[in-house]
Amino acid sequence: MKHALSLALFSLCAVVQATEWQDSAAVTALFKKEGVTGTFVVHDVAKDTNTGHDEQRAGKRFIPASTFKIPNSLIALSTGAVASVDEIVPYDGKPVARAEWAKSMGLREAIKMSNVPVYQELARRIGMDRMRGALVRMNYGNNDTGTVVDRFWLDGPLEISALEQAVFLARLAQGQLPFENMHMEAVRAIARQHGPADLYAKTGWGKRPGQPDIGWWVGWIKKEGKLYTFALNIDIPHGAEDKRVSLAKASLHALGLL
């Protein structure tokens, strides 16, 4: 298993490093204008190129936080932890961080409102062995689940870089992950964003003790028959304005994709 994992990690790193990177002056200008520290990358799947801001940070791994709801949904469906994205996961009555989480719901609703307790329940149903095996198969970041099955994407040790997010999402968008097509299609459907653009995305916000919070917006967009995946992560100091989605959308606009 260790040998297989090492080969998988080497292969993924080789793919990420081999892809050409192009700095975007327009995107860098947006980050400077907003006074934000972070990275943004767009992966042009057809050309196998990456374009964005701060290549070095794009290769740095961070906790995925709620962006992990995308793979978590896929693993839950593939293992039968839920039969479909519309199967209702019961609310257990315990206090929750957000009032809108305090009800039973399926994944179609839970992913939109980023319901953490629902996805923690899915992880417990999946179990550590199946979760770890699925992460290795899909090559998700460092593949490290640690020892706490319902917190590893929130507190670590699981980490993933913006570049790795873009590669993972390209495989999901094209149906190239080692899962059944119907399950990948179901996850793609619930990641679809409202609006005229053919846009799929998920936010994430993680706490880092002694450091600024980490904010994510990752996804993919289809334009004129071509596929582009993207990933933004930024530092969010305590009390700072949340600029994740607005900055990522502005960056997509600057690159002519939105």
C-alpha positions in Angstrom: 0.0 0.0 0.0 2.8 2.4 0.9 4.5 1.7 -2.4 1.3 2.3 -4.4 0.6 5.5 -2.5 4.1 6.8 -3.2 3.8 6.1 -6.9 0.4 7.8 -7.0 1.7 10.9 -5.2 4.8 11.0 -7.5 2.6 10.7 -10.6 0.3 13.6 -9.4 3.2 15.8 -8.5 4.8 15.1 -11.9 1.6 16.1 -13.7 1.2 19.3 -11.6 4.8 20.3 -12.1 4.9 19.6 -15.8 2.0 21.9 -16.6 3.1 25.3 -18.0 2.4 28.2 -15.7 1.6 31.7 -17.0 1.4 34.7 -14.6 -1.6 37.0 -15.2 -0.9 40.6 -14.6 -4.6 41.3 -14.6 -5.3 38.9 -11.8 -2.3 40.0 -9.8 -3.6 43.6 -10.1 -6.9 42.5 -8.6 -5.3 40.9 -5.6 -3.2 44.0 -5.0 -6.2 46.3 -5.4 -8.1 44.2 -2.8 -5.1 44.0 -0.5 -5.5 40.2 -0.3 -2.8 37.6 0.2 -3.5 34.4 -1.7 -3.4 32.6 -5.0 -5.7 32.0 -8.0 -5.2 29.5 -10.7 -7.1 28.5 -13.8 -6.3 25.2 -15.5 -7.1 25.1 -19.2 -7.8 21.4 -19.6 -7.4 21.3 -23.4 -4.1 23.2 -23.5 -2.8 21.8 -20.2 -1.8 25.2 -19.0 -2.2 27.0 -15.7 -2.7 30.8 -15.5 -3.0 32.9 -12.4 -1.4 34.7 -9.5 1.4 33.5 -7.2 2.6 30.2 -8.6 4.5 29.4 -5.4 1.5 29.6 -3.2 -0.6 27.7 -5.7 1.6 24.7 -5.0 1.3 25.0 -1.2 -1.1 22.8 0.6 -3.7 24.0 3.1 -6.7 22.3 4.8 -9.5 22.0 2.3 -12.2 22.9 4.8 -15.6 22.8 3.1 -14.3 22.3 -0.4 -14.0 18.7 0.8 -17.7 18.4 0.6 -17.2 17.7 -3.1 -15.2 14.5 -2.6 -17.1 13.7 0.5 -20.3 13.6 -1.5 -18.7 11.4 -4.1 -17.4 8.9 -1.5 -20.7 8.9 0.4 -22.6 7.9 -2.8 -20.0 5.4 -3.9 -20.0 3.6 -0.5 -23.8 3.7 0.0 -23.5 6.0 3.0 -26.4 7.7 1.3 -28.5 6.2 -1.6 -28.8 9.5 -3.4 -28.2 13.2 -3.1 -31.8 13.6 -2.0 -31.8 11.0 0.8 -32.5 13.0 4.0 -29.8 13.0 6.6 -31.6 13.5 10.0 -30.8 16.5 12.2 -29.8 15.2 15.6 -31.0 18.2 17.6 -27.6 19.2 18.8 -26.5 22.9 18.8 -25.1 24.0 15.4 -23.0 27.0 14.3 -25.6 28.3 11.8 -29.4 28.3 12.4 -30.1 27.1 8.9 -28.3 23.8 9.6 -30.8 22.9 12.3 -33.0 20.7 10.2 -32.9 17.4 8.3 -31.8 17.7 4.7 -30.2 15.9 1.7 -26.9 16.6 0.1 -28.5 18.8 -2.7 -29.4 21.3 0.0 -26.6 20.6 2.4 -23.8 21.4 0.0 -25.4 24.7 -1.0 -25.5 25.9 2.6 -22.3 24.1 3.5 -23.8 22.1 6.3 -20.9 20.8 8.3 -22.8 18.4 10.6 -24.4 16.6 7.7 -21.0 16.0 6.1 -19.6 14.9 9.4 -22.3 12.3 9.7 -21.5 11.1 6.2 -17.9 10.7 7.2 -18.8 8.6 10.2 -21.0 6.4 8.0 -18.2 5.9 5.5 -15.7 5.0 8.2 -12.0 5.6 8.3 -10.9 2.6 6.2 -13.2 3.3 3.3 -12.5 7.1 3.5 -8.7 6.6 3.4 -8.9 4.1 0.5 -11.1 6.5 -1.5 -8.7 9.4 -1.0 -5.8 7.4 -2.2 -7.7 6.2 -5.3 -8.6 9.8 -6.3 -5.2 11.3 -5.3 -6.6 14.0 -3.2 -3.9 16.3 -1.8 -1.7 14.5 0.7 -4.4 11.7 1.2 -3.9 12.0 5.0 -7.1 11.3 7.1 -5.2 11.2 10.4 -7.2 9.5 13.2 -10.5 11.5 13.5 -12.8 10.6 10.7 -15.2 13.6 11.0 -12.6 16.4 11.5 -9.6 15.7 9.3 -10.6 18.1 6.5 -11.4 20.8 9.0 -8.4 20.6 11.4 -6.0 18.6 9.3 -3.9 16.6 8.6 -5.6 16.5 5.2 -4.2 19.3 3.0 -4.4 20.1 -0.7 -2.9 22.8 -2.9 -4.8 25.1 -5.4 -3.0 23.3 -8.2 -4.0 19.9 -6.9 -7.6 21.1 -6.5 -7.6 22.1 -10.2 -6.3 18.7 -11.3 -8.8 16.8 -9.1 -11.7 18.9 -10.4 -10.7 18.4 -14.0 -10.9 14.7 -13.5 -14.3 15.0 -11.8 -15.7 17.3 -14.5 -14.6 14.9 -17.2 -15.7 11.8 -15.4 -12.2 10.5 -15.0 -12.2 9.6 -11.3 -12.3 5.9 -10.3 -16.0 6.0 -9.4 -19.2 5.2 -11.2 -20.4 7.7 -13.7 -23.8 8.1 -12.1 -22.2 9.2 -8.8 -19.8 11.6 -10.5 -22.8 13.1 -12.4 -24.8 13.5 -9.2 -22.0 15.4 -7.5 -21.5 17.6 -10.6 -25.2 18.4 -10.5 -25.2 19.5 -6.9 -22.1 21.7 -7.4 -23.9 23.6 -10.3 -24.2 27.3 -9.5 -27.3 29.4 -10.2 -27.0 31.8 -13.1 -26.4 31.9 -16.9 -22.8 30.7 -16.8 -22.0 27.0 -16.9 -20.4 27.2 -13.5 -19.7 24.7 -10.8 -18.1 25.6 -7.5 -17.7 25.2 -3.7 -16.5 27.5 -1.0 -14.4 26.6 2.0 -13.4 28.5 5.2 -10.9 26.9 7.6 -9.6 28.0 11.0 -5.9 28.0 11.6 -4.8 28.6 15.2 -2.4 31.5 15.4 -2.8 32.3 11.7 -5.3 34.0 9.5 -8.2 31.8 8.4 -7.9 30.1 5.0 -10.6 30.8 2.5 -11.3 28.8 -0.7 -13.5 29.0 -3.8 -12.9 26.1 -6.3 -14.7 24.8 -9.2 -14.9 24.6 -13.0 -16.5 26.5 -15.8 -17.4 25.5 -19.4 -17.1 28.2 -22.1 -17.5 27.7 -25.8 -17.2 24.0 -25.5 -13.9 24.1 -23.4 -13.3 23.2 -19.8 -11.5 25.3 -17.3 -11.0 24.4 -13.6 -10.0 27.0 -11.0 -9.0 27.4 -7.4 -8.6 30.4 -5.2 -7.3 30.4 -1.7 -6.7 33.5 0.4 -5.8 34.5 3.9 -8.7 35.9 5.9 -7.5 37.8 8.9 -9.9 38.0 11.9 -12.7 40.4 11.1 -11.7 40.9 7.5 -14.3 41.1 4.7 -15.0 37.9 2.9 -13.7 38.4 -0.6 -13.4 34.7 -1.7 -16.2 34.6 -4.3 -16.1 38.2 -5.5 -12.3 38.1 -6.1 -12.4 34.7 -7.8 -15.3 35.9 -10.1 -13.4 39.1 -10.9 -10.4 37.0 -11.8 -12.4 34.8 -14.1 -13.8 37.9 -15.7 -10.3 39.3 -16.1 -9.3 36.1 -17.9 -12.4 36.3 -20.2 -14.1 33.2 -18.7 -17.1 34.7 -17.0 
